[in-house]
Amino acid sequence: MRQRVFVTNFNRNFTGVSATAANVVRQQADRYDLHLVGQPLPGCPPPITVKQARALSNQPCIWHVRRNTEMRAAIWARDVLRLPVKIVFTSAAQRRHSAFPRWLISRMDAVIATTDKAAGFVPHVRATVPHGVDTDLFSPAPDRADAWAALGYTGSQGIATVGRIRPEKGTDRFVSAMIDLLPDLPDATALVIGRAAREHQTFLKDLKSQIAAAGLGDRILFPGEVPPASLPALMRALSLVVQLPRYEGYGMAPLEGMASGVPFVGTDAGYYTAFSKNGAAGLIATPETAAQAARTVLTVRFEEMAKAARATACTDFSAKAEADGIGKVYETLKPS
């Protein structure tokens, strides 16, 4: 009998956490009696409600959770309703959690950390398993130029940063680097993929003012959020991903680009240094050196780094490898 597993996804928005969960669920769907609980994820089984999940938790099962609200629901099922539930939590944060999340995490049966650094901030760590990318979904374009042209943007090279528009994500650093870089690359267009929350509208307005003052309003664009189903086509059309956050728990955008045959430039945040493969698949830079690093990738090293990026994603950071690592943790929670 296959192990019953409930994977929770309570956030209506498609976030980085959602993306990592979807990558794994697609790999797990045929391995377990698996049920997605809450909100839908692309390419995954249709979700059921929490009430339905509780009704189906009448035999030993695992609830795999990734957010505070999901931990609370699982704890309620196990400790209040007395259901035979084991709770697994994936933790990517590379800093100390606040008091309430720390208490929730202390109640987990097992914790999977995504990096060794993240493992140092949480208890009950059974394994360190890096997030992986779906290397079938994110794959290189047969012809990158045609893929870029199909998106409807000008020029022949696309550079993008992906994530919420806010200081923590370093959107201002990206804009500064592009203002420095683009005058030297007349065929390049830069995209800021994501949206600004209400509290960051002034931040966004200031960025657009800087771009206008530099005369680059037609070359540094803000298309907004890209639907999950459209993201693979965007990624494979790019020539470079640039992520310059001040803080990042893990960071999937470089990996999605790498799987698509796109190298990256990033700050020393998240797991970017490991992704870079010692400079073979990506370059780690400071905000001040990001423009020069991007220039080097695009004008000197692009072909070799594009090949290394794809190879590194497939070999070291695939969703299949992540699902295999998670499966080993599930095995330790089977009833004896």
N, C-alpha and C positions, 0 to 999 in steps of 0.2 A: 504494500500500500504506500502510495507516494505521500511524502510529508506535506502537511497542510501549512501554507504560508500566506499571511495577509500583509500586503505592502500598502502602507498608508500614504495618501497624498491629499492633504486638506487645503492646500493653497490654491485658490482659483487662478492666480497668475502663474504663468510658466516661467519659473526662476531657474537659477543654476542648480538648486537642489532638485527641482522637478526634472531637469535634463539628466542629471546623474541617475536619478531613480528610474527614469524611463529606459535609459541605456541598459540597466541591470535587469529590469523586469522583462524586457524583450528577450534577454538571454535565459531568464529563469522560467519563462512561461511553460516550456515543455519538460522542465525538470521536476516541478512540484505541482501539487494541487494548489495552484496560486490564485489569489483573489486580490485585485486592486480595490482599495477602499477610499472613497471620497470623490476626488475630482479626476477627470480623464487625463490620460497621458498618451501622446502620439505613438501609434503602433502597438499599444498595449491592450489587454483585455478590457472590455467595458467595466467601469467601476460598480461596486455595490455600496450600499450605505453602511454606516457604522452599526446600525441596528441589525442589519443582515449579517454583518461580520460577527457580531456577538452571538447570534443564533447559530452560526456555523462553527463557533469555537467550543463546541461541546465535546471535543476530543483533543488530545494533546496537539498543540499547534504553536506556531511562531507568529508574532506580530513584529514586523520590521518597520521601525519608525525613524524619522529624520528631523522632526520639528517638536517644539514644546507642546503644542496642542495635541500632537499625535502621541507623545509620551503620556500625557494626561489621560487620553482615551484608553490607551493600553493598560495603564496602571489601574484604572477603574475596572476594566474587564477582569483583570487578574486578581486584584486585592479586595474589591468591593463585591463584584458579582461572583467571585471565586471560580472563575473559569480556568481550565488547564492551559494557561497561556504562558509562554516564555517570550520575553521582550528583548529585541536586539535594536540597538541604537547606533547609527553611523554618525561619527563626529569628525568634522573637518576643521573646526575653529582652531586657530593657532594663537589663541589668547585665553585668558581665564574667563570662564562663564560667570554671569552674575548669580546671585544667591539662589533664586528660584530654579533656574535651569540646572544648577549644580545639584540641588536636592532631587530633581526629577531624574537626572543622570545616575545619581547614587542608587536609585531604585531599579535600574536596568539589570537584566540577567546577564547580558553580555554587551560590550561596546566594541565596535569596529572603528578604529582610527584610520584616517586616510593617509596620514604621514606620521613619522616618528615624533615630530614636534607636536602635532596634535595629540598624540598619545600621552604626552606629558601633562596634559591639562585635565584628564578625565580618569575615573576609576574603572575597574572591571574590564580592562581592555583584553580581549581574547586574541586579536590579530590586528596587524597594520596592513590594510589593503588599499592601495591607491585607486582612485576613481579611474575608470576606463572610458574610452570613446567607442562608439559603434562604427567600426571601420568598414562595414558594408554600406551603411547609410551615408557616412562622410567618406567620400572617395574622390580621387583626382578627376578633373574634367578631361575628356578626350582631347579637347582643344580649349585651352584657357581663354584665348582671345575671343573665341565665339561665345563662350559662357559669359564673359564680361559684357560683350556687346548685347547679349540677350537681356541683360538687366536694364538696359536703356540709359546707362550713364555715359558721360563723355570720356575721352581718353582711352588708353589701352592698358593701364595698370590701375588696379584697385587696392587701396590701403584702408583697413577698417579697425576700429576699436568697438568692442561689444560689451554692453552692460549698462546699468542705470547711469544716468547723467547726474553725477554728484562728485563732490571733492574726493571722497574715499576711493572712488573708482579711478581717479586721476584723469578725468575727462579734460580738465584744464591743461594738464601736462601733454596730453595727446594733441590738443589744439596748438599749443606752443611749438611742439615738435613739427607739426605739419606746416605751420607758418614759416618755420626755418627751412624745411625740406622742399616743399612744392615748387618754389621758384627755380630750383635746380632740375626738376623733373616735370617738364611741361605736359607730358602725357599721362600724369598720375592724377587720380581723383581720390579724395579721402572721405570716408563715411563714418559718422558717429551713429552706431546702431544701438538704440535704446530710447528710453523716455525719461523725462525729468518729473519727479513728483512735485506736488504743489509747493512744498517748502524749498525746492531748488530751482524755481522759475527765474529768480533774480540771477542765480549762478549761470543758468543757460543764456539769459539775455546778455550778460556780460561777455560770455564766450562769443556770441554772435557779433557783438560790437567789435571785439578784437579781430575777428575774421574779416569783417567789413572794412575796418581800418587798414588791414593788410591787403585789401583788394582781392581777396580769395573767396568771396561769397559764392562763386559759381564752381568752386573746386573743393571746398570743405562743406559737406552736406549733412543734414540731419533728417534721414528718412524715417525716424521713429523706430518702434519695435518691429521686428520681423517675425511673422508667425512661425512656430516651430517647424511646420511642414515646408516652409520656404527657406529655412536656414541652410540646409545642405547645398542648395543651388547657389546661394550667395557665397558660402565659404569656398567652394571649388572655383569660383570665378575670380577670387582675390589673388593678388600677388604677395601680400604681406598682412599679417595681423600684428597690431601694436597694442599692448596692454601695459599701462603704466600706473597701476593702483598704488595708493599709500598703504592699503591693507587688503589682503585677499586670503580667504580661508584655504582655497585650493586653486580654483580657476580653470574652467573648462574651455574657454574660447581658444587659447593656444592649441589645445589638444584637438579640437574640432577642425581648426585650420591645418594642423600637422597631418591629420588623417586624410585631409583633402589635398595634400601635397603643397601646403602653403607654410613657409617658415614664419617665425615670429620674432619680434623684439619685445622684451618685457623688463620690468624692474625686478629686483630680487624680492619677490613677494609670492604668496601662495606656494605652489610646487614648481614654479617656473624654472628654477635652476636645474632641477632633475629633468624636466622636459627638454631642456636645451641640449642635453647629451654633450656637455663640455664644448658648446659652441657649434656643434655639427648641425643641429636642427633649429636652433634659435640663438639669439644673442641677448645676454643680460646687460642692461644699460642703466645709467642714472637718467633722471629727467633731462639733465643737461647734455648727455651724450646720445640720447635716443635718436635724434635726427641723423647724426652721423652713422649710427649703427644701421638705421633703416637704409641710408644711402649705400652703405657697404653691401648689404644683402641684395638690394635691387640692382645694383650696377656692376658688382664684382662676383658675388657668390651665389646668385639665385638658383641656378640649375642644380648645383651640388647639394645645397641646403634643402631644396624642395624634395629631392629624392631621399635625403636623410630624414627629413621630417615625417614623411609617409612611413618609412621603414621603422622609425622609432615608435610611432604610434601603434603600428601593428605588432611589433615585437614586445614592447615594454608596457604599453598603456591601453590595451584593448578591453572592451567591455566584457568579453568572454573571460579574460584573466581575472577581472574584478569579480564576476559571478562565481568563478571557481573558488576564489579566496573566501567569499561570503559563504559558499556552500560548506566549506570546512568548518566554519563557525557554527552553522546550523547543525552539523553532525554532532557537535559536542553537547547540544541541547536536546537531543533525542532522549525520550524516556528510556530508562534501562529496563 
